[in-house]
Every structure is written in structure tokens, then in C-alpha cells.
Amino acid sequence: MKIAINFRRFCQDESGATGIEYGLIAAGIAVVLIAVINGIGAKLNTKFSSINTQLR
């Protein structure tokens, strides 16, 4: 009986939801930043390769 009451309170408690939401937002921002930095890195690599070829 006491376990059922504690489980019911646990299911109704939404205090941790905000922390999880902030964590998901931070993870989404991290994924976007990684994608952008990866794209910039590829463009820089191409540019430096072009400059290196022109200098030879």
C-alpha cells in the first residue's frame, strides 16, 4: 500500500521535468553547433588545400 502511494506521488511530481527539458535543449544546441563547425571545417580545409596548391 505504501509503495503504491509513493509511486503515485513519484508519477505526479513534475519538478524534474524542467531540468530534463533544459538538458534536451542543450543537447539540441550542441548537435547544431557540431554540424555547423563540421561544415565550416570542411570549407576551410578546401580553401587551405587550394591555397597550398597555388603556392607550389
C-alpha positions as CSV (number, residue, x, y, z in Angstrom):
1,M,0.0,0.0,0.0
2,K,2.8,2.4,1.0
3,I,4.7,1.6,-2.2
4,A,1.6,2.4,-4.4
5,I,1.2,5.8,-2.6
6,N,4.9,6.6,-3.1
7,F,4.7,5.5,-6.8
8,R,1.7,7.7,-7.4
9,R,3.5,10.7,-5.8
10,F,6.5,10.0,-8.0
11,C,4.4,9.9,-11.2
12,Q,2.7,13.2,-10.3
13,D,5.9,15.0,-9.4
14,E,6.9,17.2,-12.3
15,S,9.8,19.1,-10.6
16,G,12.5,17.3,-12.6
17,A,10.8,17.9,-15.9
18,T,12.3,21.4,-16.2
19,G,15.8,20.0,-15.8
20,I,15.2,17.4,-18.4
21,E,13.8,20.0,-20.8
22,Y,16.9,22.2,-20.4
23,G,19.1,19.1,-20.9
24,L,17.3,18.3,-24.2
25,I,17.6,21.9,-25.4
26,A,21.3,22.0,-24.5
27,A,21.8,18.7,-26.4
28,G,20.0,20.1,-29.5
29,I,22.1,23.2,-29.5
30,A,25.2,21.0,-29.2
31,V,24.2,19.0,-32.2
32,V,23.6,22.1,-34.3
33,L,27.0,23.6,-33.2
34,I,28.8,20.4,-34.1
35,A,27.1,20.3,-37.6
36,V,28.0,24.0,-38.2
37,I,31.6,23.7,-37.1
38,N,32.0,20.5,-39.1
39,G,30.7,22.3,-42.2
40,I,33.0,25.3,-41.6
41,G,35.9,22.9,-41.1
42,A,35.3,21.2,-44.4
43,K,35.2,24.6,-46.2
44,L,38.4,25.7,-44.5
45,N,40.1,22.5,-45.5
46,T,39.1,23.0,-49.1
47,K,40.3,26.6,-49.0
48,F,43.7,25.8,-47.4
49,S,44.2,22.9,-49.9
50,S,43.6,25.4,-52.8
51,I,46.0,27.9,-51.3
52,N,48.6,25.2,-50.9
53,T,48.2,24.1,-54.5
54,Q,48.6,27.6,-55.7
55,L,51.7,28.2,-53.7
56,R,53.5,25.2,-55.1
